[in-house]
């Protein structure tokens, strides 16, 4: 029996005898590996190609690695002379390490036709997590998150901003300069750290997204709940306290501090000196409504920071 060949029929005499036609059709798989710098999950004009990445090409339905192309200086690879068939293209986990992940693997299962070319695009980058997931990561982990800016960057004297998604909120510190205002839909690339006992993202790069998201609903809580951030659940979140009585005020280098209570426990409300609040009329015995973000003070309690004079009103 002859495998992989076709024996041609014979005619009169010896004409055409013993002619063999070999079945040897092949194709190639090509593509590129890029580093997803902005977390979009797509190759953008500024995303660099990654050199030296080893890929695996495995025959479909088997564990047989038929090729292991390595990307060139610009992140491209080509594997030629592959028998026609179906293949799985992957990046071995050992190539990625603990800090990055595959964020795009377009057309990883390819059907290779005779003389055909299949194209595979691989994106590698830092993982994209919800804010709640990011807050739970070990210190030093670099991640992308997306959400809505609860404050304008630079509105507070400590140059922080706050971002929330449906899962949680987080303070953002040590931000690369960018124009970012309240309500912007943003993607952040930052490193998980802690400040005053709570997770933050630091050394952050902010990308302003073209689409918009609605601001998360503002939760109304008691002063006692605000002072504990509802057991930490509302750390960095935008909340409101209503009809709270001022019991004391004091001026500090950080701003004008109001101590308020609705009967559930005292809460400090910091009117940041960087904003320029009008404090006339904010006297003990006066009742106010206040909206703002919750910031830990480092001693186990939280302070409410209104973002503008519009966040504070006398009853």
Buried (B, 14 or more C-beta within 10 A) or exposed (E): EEEEEEEEEEEEEEEEEEEEEEEEEBBBBBBBBBBBBBBBEBBEEEBEBBEEBBBBBBBEEEEEBBBEBEBBEEBBBEBEEBBBBEBBBBBEEEBEEEEBBBBBBEEBEBEBEEEBBBEBBBBBBBBBBBBBBBBEBEEEBBBBBBBBBBBBBBBBBEEBBBBBBEBBBBBBBBBEEBEBEBBBBBBBBBBBBEBBEBBBBBBBBBBEBEEEBEEBEEBEBBBBBBBBBBEBEBBBBBBBBBEBBBEEBEEEEBBBBBBBBBEBBBBBBBBBBEBEBEEEEBEEEBBBBBBBBBBBEEEEBBBBBBBBEEBBEEE
